[in-house]
Amino acid sequence: MAVTGIKSRFTVAAGAGVLILLGLFPWLGRVVAAIPGPVLGGVGVVLFGTVASSGVKILAKADFENPHNLVIIAVALAMVMFPIGAPHLYDHLPTWLSMILGSGISSAALAAVLLNLLLNGRKGLDK
């Protein structure tokens, strides 16, 4: 939606239908798999760049006068980096916990939600 500006439910439903067809008919999956790697790489750059810029847009609305919000963002960003910088950090934890913490996205989201509840309390959810 951020790139094209299309917000139609029909478009989302049509995309879901295409994905269902790809799952039901393996030969359609092979057609998609034939797309060259550089094309998929370019699409990935645009996709993840769009997601990152949407995140920055959301962070721009954060109240940085409240030091708790700065701590929440700093810890969440650090949690994203741990699996990259220290990939074996969570190896000695139980499998279910290392699966959650081993993904930067899930560990950062979990840390941000828990810290927001702890530091900002109920008022942090009402904004």
N, C-alpha and C positions, 0 to 999 in steps of 0.2 A: 504494500500500500504506500509505503514511503517513497518508493521510486516512481511508480506509475500514477499514483493518486486515485486508483480505482478502488472503490469501497463497496462494490456490489456483492450481495450475497450469492447471486447467480454465478459470478466469476469464481468465488470460493467453492461453490458446489461443483462447478465444471472441473476445477482443478482436482477436487476430491475424486470425481468420477474417473479422470485420467489416471490418477494414482491407483485406484481400484483395478482398472483395466490392466495396468502394468503389473500388478500383483497376480492377476488371474491368468494372464497370457504371457508365458516366459519368452516367447519370440519377440514381444514388444520390448521386454527388458533388454534383449540383445541389441535391438535397434538403438536404445538409449545408451547402452554400453559402448556402442561404436562411435560415440561422440569423442573427438580427439581430446587428449589430456589438457593441452593448452587452452582449449575452449572452456572446459570445466574449471580450470584454474582461474581464468578471467572472470567467470561467473562467481566463483568462490570469493575472489577479491572484492567484487562489488557487493555480494551478499554480506560478508562479514564486515566490510566497511560501513554498510548501511546499518547493521546492527550496532556497531560501535558508535556511530554518530548519533543514533537514537538514544543510546545510553548516555552520551555526553549531553544531549539535549535534556534528558531527564535530570541529570546531575546539576545542570545549570539552574534548575528550579529549587535545589536543596538550600536549606537555610544554614549557611556556613558560619553564621554568627553563633550558632549553638555548637560548642566544641564536641559534643557527643556525636553529631553528624559527621564531623571530620574523622573521628576515631572509627566510626562504622565503615566509612568509605575506605579508609586506609587499611583496616583489617580485611575487608572483603577483597580489595585488590591484592593484598599479600596472599590470601588464600587461593586466589587464581594462579599466582606464580609458583606456589609450593610444588605442585606436581611437575612443573617444568624444570625448576631449579634443583629439586631434590626428589627425583622420581621414586626412590626406594624408601622414602620417609615413612610411608604407611604400611610397609611390608609386614611388620610384626603385629599389626592390629587384626582383629577378627575380619573375615572376608567381607561381611556385609558393611562394616564400617570403612574398611579400606576402599570398597567400591564407591561409597559416597564421597569420602574425602579425597580419593584419587582423581576425581574429576574436578577440575578447577571451577567449573560453572556451578556444580551442585554444592561444593564446599563453600564457595563465596556466597551463594544465595542463602544457604543455611546460616552462615556466620552473620550475614547482614540482617536477616530476620530475627535471629536470637538476640543480637546486640541491640537492635532497634527496640525490641520488647524490653530488654534489660535496662537500657540507658534512657530511652524516651517514654517507655511505658505505653499506656493506652493512647495517649495523645499523639504518639508517633504513627499509629495506625489510622487515626481519624483524618489525617491531612489528605 
